[in-house]
Amino acid sequence: MSSNDSEIARRIERLERDNRRLKLAVGFAALVGGAFLTMGQVSPRPYDQDVLRVKGLVAEKVAILNNKGQPVAGLEGTSDGTPLLFMNAGDDKHGFFVAAKDGLMSLNVVDPKSKSQLALKHDGLFMRDDGGKDKVILTVRKSQSDLIFHDEANARRLVLGVSEGSKSFLDLFDPSGRLRWSFSGTDTRSR
């Protein structure tokens, strides 16, 4: 064997040794990488993979969409920072819950066809016509409870109530809002 042949044989041995080391290093790296990947996996959850679970969420607006991408409910802040929870049908809000900064809350339901409303607030239950005018109001306070009816011109026409001491009364008003007849217990007054 010539010196040239021995040089080639030595180089081949070194290449084969380096190749074995490279294979071992790549195998070890693949083993460690696979271990890291499987260590990071969690066990399957009892819910669908489309569910997002978070411990906290910061957003200006949250919308719940139907399968057509239309909003059906949501949570947002009004321009003054009041939180508003709403339910939709189409493009209009048909029900909403408001918690005002002063701690007072209200629940409103709107009929999508007539736009009439039912509003439950801290000071009573309000039934409104399609123009947003109060038509029937039920108030419940510590000293007095009233059922008030308004006409189409939004004038108060009838008040039925119970005042402090369980005294009942009925007041009838003319179209201008002037008291015309009042009944309180056994006292009847006509004006």
Secondary structure, DSSP 8 states (H G I E B T S, - for coil): --HHHHHHHHHHHHHHHHHHHHHHHHHHHHHHHHHHHHHT-----SS-TT----S----SEEEEE-TTS-EEEEEEE-TTS-EEEEEEETTEEEEEEEE-TTS-EEEEEE-TTT--EEEEETTEEEEE-TTS-EEEEEEE-SSEEEEEEE-TT--EEEEEEEETTTEEEEEEE-TTS-EEEEEETTEEEE-
